Amino acid sequence: MKRTFSLISACVRHFIVLFAVAVVAVSGKSVFAQEYTFEELCVLALERAEKIKMSEEDLFIAEKGKDKAVSALMPRIAAFGDYTRYNEDKNSSLGFTIQPEYSSSWGVRLDQTFSLGGKEFAGIRVSEINIEKSRQNAFSIKEGYLMFFSGAYFNVLRAARSVEIAKANFDRLQKHRDAAEVRLRLGEVTKTALLRSEAELSGAKTEKIRSENNLKIAKTVMSRLAGLRSDFQLKDDPGSQSWNNIQEESLDLLKQKALHERAEINAAGLQRKIAAEQVRYARSSYWPAVSVEGVYLRKDEDSPTPFFNKEVIYGGLNFVFPLFEGGLRKAEIMESRSKERQAVLAFEDISRNIEVEVEDAYLEYLTQKGVLRALEDQLVFAADNYRAVSKQFEFGLSDSINVMDANTLLVTSERQLSDARYAYRLSVLKVKKATGTLLKTFVNKELKAGK
């Protein structure tokens, strides 16, 4: 009984595999391919991208930089020791030891150096600001990568739609070629009509092959960005995606939002603070440096003299005030002030560039929105025109050239509408990217990007 059941199970498994192979052979799609939504792919891309991981390492380095800055306020404690062995011991005529057989010493030393100008505290403040700047840079890199990945995602959808259009065009032209062949036998058309339909069919076949290869290339690129296998499928539902639309606001409000939200402008503002702190850091070199030290020393010899001191404990306080350094301090202060002016100019430059970027993205969004509506109407007219001309050709009221022209108009309208739809959706994301809200859109949807 068990053997019979195992045989049946094996047959069922083989049937499933054969059925899957048959489906792949007929449809070209694998039934075992993983299906992903846009949000899922974005999370995967942000988790697996090497560029984002490098930015996270930059943040880690900045955090360790603060630990280094804090360590400047901590005293240094060091242990030391030495042992010396001589070839022989030597004594003076009075019986005092000149050279012992061996000598040893060990001890502990504590040192602390700090500037009265607060250089160490300025270094800590710079490191804290640098941590936040690295966090803003990492956020900016994530948004840029997400925008780049979105373009690759829509390229796959556009390429898949192109394949569908090419296949539909091939099927239509094949039917027209068959109809022209039948009418040629009946003597209703000339041979040139059949030759024209054959030529158009060959062109459609070429376009179908090209579009299929373009789809493979687009999927390969997106596989690289998201770390996927090549046999994946996309689950695209524009109507259920809240990020697919934006709340239309005035251009001035969008610019104000961008200047408040964009990570690049925040990072530039933090760099300006760092430059101001570096000026204070350079000025602190005019103040003296104070060093505190404390030492415990223990000595030992094989034949110590009566005046031998076995244990030493001492402390010291040193002030160092540089009087002349060849203009080094003045040059460092002037350099830091120049860098501060550079940071201010960079902040203003980034602000203007962001305003231009917002305006460009918003105008592109409005353009794509208007184009999309016009192309939807054009496709309706082109489809109705093709159906009407095809019927006329069947009844001998139109020639093959009119059918070819109508089909060309239909294919062109389908491709233009497909490109416009994905260009519109990408323009929405560009507006979000320009205003600094692209990544936050997914974070608010509980897609904790980069975590």
Secondary structure, 3 states (H helix, E strand, C coil): CHHHHHHHHHHHHHHHHHHHHHHHHHHCCCCCCCEECHHHHHHHHHHHCHHHHHHHHHHHHHHHHHHHHHHCCCCEEEEEEEEEECCCCEECCCCCEEECCEEEEEEEEEEEEEECCCHHHHHHHHHHHHHHHHHHHHHHHHHHHHHHHHHHHHHHHHHHHHHHHHHHHHHHHHHHHHHHHHHHHCCCCCHHHHHHHHHHHHHHHHHHHHHHHHHHHHHHHHHHHHCCCCCCEECCCHHHCHHHCCCCCCHHHHHHHHHHHCHHHHHHHHHHHHHHHHHHHHHHHHCCEEEEEEEEEEEEECCCCCCCCCEEEEEEEEEECCCCCCCHHHHHHHHHHHHHHHHHHHHHHHHHHHHHHHHHHHHHHHHHHHHHHHHHHHHHHHHHHHHHHHHHHHCCCCCHHHHHHHHHHHHHHHHHHHHHHHHHHHHHHHHHHHCCCHHHHHHHCCCCCCC
